[in-house]
Amino acid sequence: MNPSPFRLSIGGRPLQNRNIFIVIGALVIAAFAVFLVNAYLTGVEQRVEKQAEAQNLTTIVVATQPLDFGDPLTPENIRLQNFPASSVPQGAFTTIRGALADNRVVLRPIVPGEPVLADKVSGASGRAVLAANLPEGMRAVAIPVTDVTGVSGFVRPGDTVDVLLTRQIPGDGAEAADLMSDIILERVKVLAIDQVANEGATEAQVGKTAVLEVDPQQAQQLAIGTKLGTLSLALRNIESQEEAKGRTLTNRDVGNSRLYIRKRPTGQASSMAPPAAMAQAGSPMARPIPSGPSMTIYRGVEGQAYPVNLLGGK
């Protein structure tokens, strides 16, 4: 029997005619599937465009489901929708292919039915990077926060905050308890808490760092502030544009009491013991009573009287 003039082989082993037909059939089916997908997308776009032209509308790409930071755009989560030609948002995609090009991913949350805009998705890199969310001329700076300075985790990406600096009052005579507080930045946008940059996050998250969107000068203020004292975040209404009229506050501005305890002279403790204590000791001498206002502080069952005066008094 004469050998067949045409044989396929893989690794030196000839394929049987049946296997050849299976391989060829699989290739044909794959090519046909690609053709059908392209034809379907083209047909959908053409039908929508014809309907739009009849009503002076155009077509834009919108989301079909909630999209969060880092989600890739796919044919399943976007579609074309008619839109008034005179009201198309800037950066809107007009074709499915344009939106799917370059493996784009979502940078900012998109809700169902919302137009997919160029500034809410990545560019050609297809990477969900924080830098893509920074406006021109702005910087991202991280500052340390705790559960207290970070408002118990209720500060989330997309919120607006004021930044407070609390530090010791400068001067040779200042003690550790002599503190001052200033509002150093107002209406600052929070980009991320730790490594979470999703503005759609709704649960409280206590993080160790907060990433803020600031200009270069504000970035320098934050860098110095982290060395001078403690930075705290004050959550504010995102729609509020009112500037705070705060001034520098010190520990004396906390509370409205103007009383303070003067330093007690040495040896005065025994002479200012309470009458009951002296009576129990059987002392025949009467205890001298402090002149002017006084305050008795009890420790257990024994007390001591201290003269007090108004703050700034003599």
Stockholm file with secondary structure:
# STOCKHOLM 1.0

chainA/1-314         MNPSPFRLSIGGRPLQNRNIFIVIGALVIAAFAVFLVNAYLTGVEQRVEKQAEAQNLTTIVVATQPLDFGDPLTPENIRLQNFPASSVPQGAFTTIRGALADNRVVLRPIVPGEPVLADKVSGASGRAVLAANLPEGMRAVAIPVTDVTGVSGFVRPGDTVDVLLTRQIPGDGAEAADLMSDIILERVKVLAIDQVANEGATEAQVGKTAVLEVDPQQAQQLAIGTKLGTLSLALRNIESQEEAKGRTLTNRDVGNSRLYIRKRPTGQASSMAPPAAMAQAGSPMARPIPSGPSMTIYRGVEGQAYPVNLLGGK
#=GR chainA/1-314 SS CCCCSCCCEETTEECCHHHHHHHHHHHHHHHHHHHHHHHHHHHHHHHHHHHHHHTTEEEEEEESSCBCTTCBCCTTTEEEEEEEGGGCCTTBCCSHHHHHGGGCBBSSCBCTTCBCBGGGBCCTTCCCCGGGGCCTTCEEEEEECCTTTTGGGTCCTTCEEEEEEEEECCSTTCCTTCEEEEEEEEEEEEEEETTBCCTTCCSCCCCSEEEEEECHHHHHHHHHHHHHSEEEEEEECTTCCCCCCCCCEEGGGSSSCCEEECCCCTTHHHHTCCHHHHHHHTCCSCCCCCSSCEEEEEETTEEEEEEEEETTCC
#=GC SS_cons         CCCCSCCCEETTEECCHHHHHHHHHHHHHHHHHHHHHHHHHHHHHHHHHHHHHHTTEEEEEEESSCBCTTCBCCTTTEEEEEEEGGGCCTTBCCSHHHHHGGGCBBSSCBCTTCBCBGGGBCCTTCCCCGGGGCCTTCEEEEEECCTTTTGGGTCCTTCEEEEEEEEECCSTTCCTTCEEEEEEEEEEEEEEETTBCCTTCCSCCCCSEEEEEECHHHHHHHHHHHHHSEEEEEEECTTCCCCCCCCCEEGGGSSSCCEEECCCCTTHHHHTCCHHHHHHHTCCSCCCCCSSCEEEEEETTEEEEEEEEETTCC
//
